[in-house]
Amino acid sequence: MKNKFPRTFWVANTIELFERFAWYGFFMLFANYLTKSSDLGGLEFTQAQKGWIMGIGTGILYFLPVITGSIADKYGYKKVLILAFSVYVSAFLLLPMFHSFTGVFLMYLYLALGAALFKPIISATIAKTTTDETASIGFGIFYMMVNLGAFLGPMLTLLFKGASYDVVFHLSAGIIAINFILLLFYKEPDRTKNDESFSQSVKTVFHNIGVVVADVKFVLFLVIVAGFWTMYNQLFFTLPVFISQWVDTTVMYRFFQSTIPFVARNYAEHGRMDPEFITNFDAMFIILFQVFISSLVMRWKPLNTMIAGFVVSSVGMALTLMTQDVTFILVALFVFAVGEMTASPKITEYIGRIASGDKKALYMGYSFIPVFLGNVFAGIISGNVYQIMADKHSILLKELAKRGIAVDENLSHHELFNKAAATMHMSPHQLTDYLWTSYHPSFIWIVIFGIGIVAAVALWFYNRLVVKQ
């Protein structure tokens, strides 16, 4: 198999592995970093502020490749990759130096620019170094690298989180810097050079957006699929925070302490497992079962497969947000992963089918739109909606106000919670259970489940009323 692909194919895949390694190494920890108590290394941003940063910033990351792809065609893949990695490294080093909402937001946008410069180039390289015969297995290898990096990244950075979150960002910078060495072995594939000026390229981009938007059927499909990505992104935006605030993981800690002490020592703090370690099981499930699931649904019709995947993943994500039982959450994460593995690959396949021959490349280039919208909407759900319905600190402030207990604003979130527990003659664990039963933060699962099911039902009507016609 190795002889079927040129060296640049393997170099590009290795670059992708390290890039995803660095990205998910920080991104899986990012939600808790933004919202966690200051004495535990976090920034104590509100959930709404977290939602704005992660939703808008990550959304822009998926919108910009339309423009950055044109830049790469004009100036060359290798030059733009050097620029992308330079932005990446500097952003990772600078991000932990900022602690205000505005500063962190701007630095995250700068980091997103680096990712947006990188994304279209590496995908184009894979496409140009495969043939009709090798494309299927070639992209299979590529997505395996994506998931391998997504799994290994947090497993490394979590080892150092206890020292400081700064180390997490510095590790990601170091991992990205490895790609400068790999670029020495990267031979730029043949490309159609773009001789347009930058302003002309931007005009072409917006003209193409107009062409795509004019296809109402295609736009309707993209908006529906955005519902799936809105739900999917709660894996990164909401679930780590929810586990950190509400889930008792001591059972899992004791299990690993008695069976695999290394895991208990390195992926837990104060007798509780790291939330990101738990959510990372999703990536592990995909690595283990994606080939099996893909072969199972290979001959299914794309839209029917997507509908099934939307429903299954909606159930899985909802189940993870309705319980304090960590064992149940692992089962729910597996259900979610099965839905994700079923639906996600079929989305790209369907976009390739829905376009006419002369518009296929154009439509595939705009398949980012639902991911862009999904991130923006996910930011709203994990931000304002989560803060109102499920944020532990906000709920505690409501309870303290109801009881007429004064709040010392000089205390960190963690210190305030412990002091409140003592004032109410409870242990922190008892106060958590009291707030859980009194304020029902698990009802956030109804919102997440509703989004996924609405997307599935809308896709069913789309199939029956639009496609069949």
N, C-alpha and C positions, 0 to 999 in steps of 0.2 A: 504493500500500500504506500509506503514511504516514497517509492520511485514515481508514483503517479502525480505527486505534487512537487513544484519547484521549491527551492530553499526559502524563497521569500514568503511562501505560504506558512511554513513552520515558524519563521521568524515573526511574522505578523501574529500568529496564534500565541506565541510566547509573550509578545508585547501585550496582547490583550489580557493574558493571564495575570501579568504583573499590574496592569492598569486596574483591572477589576479587584485584584488583591488589595491594592492601595485604597481604591474607592470604598469598597464595602468594609474595609478595616476601620474606617472612621464613620461611614454613613450609618451602619447598624447601631453605633453608639451615640450618634449625633442627637437624637431626640431627647435622650436622658441627659446628655451633656448640657443641652440648652435649658432644661427645666429643673434639673436636680438641685438639691439644697447646696448652698455655697460652701458649707463646711464639709461636703462630700465631693467637692471638685466641680460642681455644676455652676451655671450662670443665673439660676433662679428666674429665667424668663417665664412669662405666663404661657399657658398652652396656646393662646391666640397668637402670641408673638412667634412661638415655635412654628405654628401653622403657616404664618406668612413667610417665614424664612424658608422652610422646607418646601412649601407648596409652590410659591412663586419662583424661588431660586431653581428648584429641580425642574419645574415646568419650562422655564426659559432655556435650560440645558437641552431640552428635547425640541425646542422650537428653532434655536439658532442653527443647527446643522444644515438647514435649507440654504442659509447664506454662507456658512463656513465651508460647505461642500464646494461652492463656486470659487471660494478663495483658494482651496486646495487645487482645484483644476487649473487655476490661473498661475499660481506660484510654485506648484510642485508639492507632492505628498511629503517628501522628506523634510523640506524646509518648514512646512506647516506643523509636522510632527515635532520638530525641534522647538518651535514656538509653543506648541501645546504643552509639552513636558516642562518647559521653562515656566509657563504660567502655573501649571500644576504644583511644581516644587515650591515656588515662591508663595503661592496661596496657602499651601499646607503649613509652611513655616510662619506665615503672617497671621493666619486665622486665630490661633490661641493667644495672640497678643492683644486682641480686641475683646472687650467685655460689655460694651454698650450694644443695644439692639441695632442701632444704625450701623455701627462699625462692623458687627458680625454679619449683618445682612449684606452690606456692600462687599465684604471679603468673600462671602459665600457665592455672590454673583460673579465675582472674579474667578473663583474656583470653577464655577459652572461654565465660564467661557473656555477654560482649558479643556474641560470634558467635551464641550461642543465642537471645538477645533479637532479633537481626536476622533470622535465617533464616526463621522462619515468616511474618513480616510481608511480606517482599519476595515470597515465593512466592504468598501470598494476594493481594497487590496485582496480580500478573500474572494470576492466575486471575480476579479480579474486573474486570479491564479488558480481558478478551477474551470473545468469544462462542463458541458452538459452531462458527461459521463460521471464526473467526480463532484459535481456541485452539491448533491444531496449529502454525501458522506463528509464533504469538505465543510459545509455549514454545520453539520452534526458535531464535528470536531470543534469547530469554533464555539458553538453554544455550550459544549462540555467545558471548554476553557473558561467561559463566562461563569458558569455555576461553580466550577472548582475554585476560581478566584473569590467568588462571593462567599463560599464556605470557609476557605482557609484564612481570608483577611481578618475577620473578627476573631477567629481562634488564636491568631498571633497577637493582635492588639489588646485583647482582653487580658493577656498575660501581664501587661504592663500598665493597665488602667489604674491599678492600686497605687502606683507611684505618683502618677499625675496624668490628667487628660492631655497635657502638653505632649507627653511622650507618644501618645496615640497619633497625633498629627505629625510629629517628627518621623515616626516609623513610616507613615504613608508617604511622606516626602522622600525618604530614603529608598523605598520600594519603587516609586515612580522613577527615581534617578537611575535605577538599573537599566531602564529603557534607553537611556542615552548610549550605553554600551551596545545594546542590541541593534541600535540604528546603524552601527558600523557594518553590520551584516545584512542590512535591509537594502535590497535593490528595488528601486521604484519601478512598478509595472507600467506597461504602456498605457497611456491615457490620452484622451482627446483634449488637447490644450485649449483652454478658454482664452481667446484673444480680446474679449470684451474688457472695457474699463470696469473699475469696481462699481461705479454708479450704474453702468449698463447692466452689470450682473445683478445688482439689487433690483433694477426695473424688471428684468427677466423673471426673477424670483416672484415678485408680486404679480406679474402677469400670469405666471403659472398658478399662483394661488387663486386668481380669478377664474382660471379654467377649471380648477378642481371644485371650487365653491359653486360653479354653475351646474355641476352634476349633482342634483338634489339627492338622488338615490345614494350616491357614494357618501355625501356629507352626512346624510341621515344614519348610515351605517357607522361612520366614524363617531358620531355623537353617542350612539347607543353603546359602542364598545368603550367609550370613555367611562361609562358606568362601571365596567369591569375593572379598569385600571384605578378608578377611585377607591374601590373596595380593596383591590390588591395592595395598594400603597399603604394601607393601614398596618400592614406587616412591619413597615419601617417607621411610620409616623406615630402610630398609636399603641401597638401591642407592647413594645419594650417599656413604655411609660406605664401602661396599665398593669403589667406584671410587676414592675418596680413598686407601684403604689398599693396594689391590692392583693397580689397573689402570695400565698404562703408556700415557699419553695423548700422548707426545711426537710420535708420527706425526701425529696430528690437529693438534697445535700447529704443526708444520712446514708442514702443508698450508695452514692459515689464514695463517701468516706469509708464505707466498709468493703466496697468492691474495687473501685479505681481511685485510690487516695490522691493521685496526681490531679484528677479533675476537680475533686473537692478542694484541694489546696490552691489551685490556680484559677478556677472559674467560679469562685464564691467569695463573699465577704460577710463576716459576722454570722456565719451559719446559714446564709441564704445564697442560692445560686444567682449568678449574674443573669439578668433578664435577656441580654443579647445572646448568651449561650443557649438559652431555651428557644428563642425565635430562630436561631441559626439551624435548628433541626429541619426547617423548611428546605434550605439549600441542600442539606444532606439527603433528604428524601428524594429531591429531584435528581441528584447525582446517581442515587441507587436505582430509581424506578423510571426515569424519563424514557429510556429506550423501550422498556416493556410497555409503558402506557402508549407511547407513540405507535408501536407496532400493533397494539390492540385497536386503536382508533384510526389506523392508517386508511382504511377503506370507507370509513364513515363520511357522510356528507358534511362539509365544513360547518354550515350553519347549525345543523342538528348537534354536531359535536360541541360547538361553542355554547349553545343553549345548555347542554348537559354540564359542561365545564363551569359555566356561570353559576348554575344552581348549586353544584357540589361545592365550589369554592366559597359561595355565599354562606352555605350551611357551616362549612369549616371555620371561616373567619368569625361568624356569629358565635359559634360554640366556644371559641377561645376567649371571648369577651363576656361570658355570662357566668363564670365560675372562678372561685378562688383555689380550686384543686389543680395543682400543677400536672398531675398524671393525666387528668381529663384534657388539659390544654395540649399535651403532646399528641393525644389521639386526634383532637380537633385539628391540630396543625397538619397531621398526615392527611386528613380529609381535605383540608384546604389545598395542600400540595397536589393531591390527585386532580382536583378541579383545575388548578393552575396548569398542570402538565397536559391536561386534556384540551383546554381552551386556547392557551397562549400561542402555540405553534400554528393552530388553525386560522388564527386571525391574519397572520402574514400570508398564509396560503390562499385565503379567500380574497384578500386585496389583489393578489396576483391574478386571480381568476376573473374578478369583476371588471377589470380594465380591458378595454379593447387593445389590440396589438400595438397600435401607434401611441397609446397612452400608458402602456404598462410601466415603463421606467418612471414616468412622471408620477403615477399613482403610488408606486412603491416608495418613491422619495417623500411622499406626504403621508405615509403610514404613521409618522410621528404624532400627528394631530391628536388622536385619542390619548396617547401617552402624555402629551403636553396638558391637555384638558384634565386628564385623570389626576395628575400631580396638583394642579391648581385646586380642583374640587376636593381632593384628599386633604390639602392644607386647611381648607375651611372646616371639614368634618373633624379632623384631628386637633384643630385649633379652637375656634369659638364654640363649636358644638360640644366637643369633649370638655372644655373648660366649664360650660354650663351644666352638663349632665354628669360628668364622671371625675373631674379633677379633684384629687384628695385634698389639696391645700385650699382650694376654693370652698369645698364642702365643709372643711374644718372651720374656716372663717365664718360660714353661715351658722354653724352650731355654736361657736363662741359668742357670736352676736345674739343669738336666741337666748343664751344663758346669761347674757350681760357680763361676760368675762372680757376684760381689757386685753388688747393685743400689743405686745412689745415689739415695735417695728425694728428694733435693733437685733432681734433674734433671727437666725437662719430658719428656713422652713423646717429642717430636721429638729432644731432646738425648740422651736415653737410647738411642734407636734408632741415632743416628749414632755414639755412643760404643761401643755393642755391635758395630756393623759394623767399626769400627776395631780393636777388641779381637780380633775373629775374622778380621782381615786380609781384609776384604771391603769393597766399596763399598756404600752403602745400597741401590742397585739390585740388586746381587748377593745381599745378605742377604734382600731381599724375595723374590727368586726361590727362594732356598734354603728359606725358610719355606713358600712356596707349594707346592713339590714335597715337602717333608718332612711337612707337617701337613694338606695338602689342605683349605684353607678353602673351596674351591669346592664342597665337598660340602653346603654350606648349600642349594645349589640343589635337592638331592633332597627336602629338607623342604618348600620352597616349591612345587615341582612336585607333591609328594604331596598337599598341601592342596588345590590346584586340581583335581587329577584325582579325588580322593575326593569333592569337591563335585560334579563333573560326573557321576560314576558314581551318587552318591546322588540327583541330580536325575533321572537316567535311570530308576532304580528307582521314584522318586516318581511319575514320569509313567506308568510301566507298571503299578504296583501300587495307587497311591492315586487318581490322576486318572482312570484308565481305569475304575475301579470306580464 
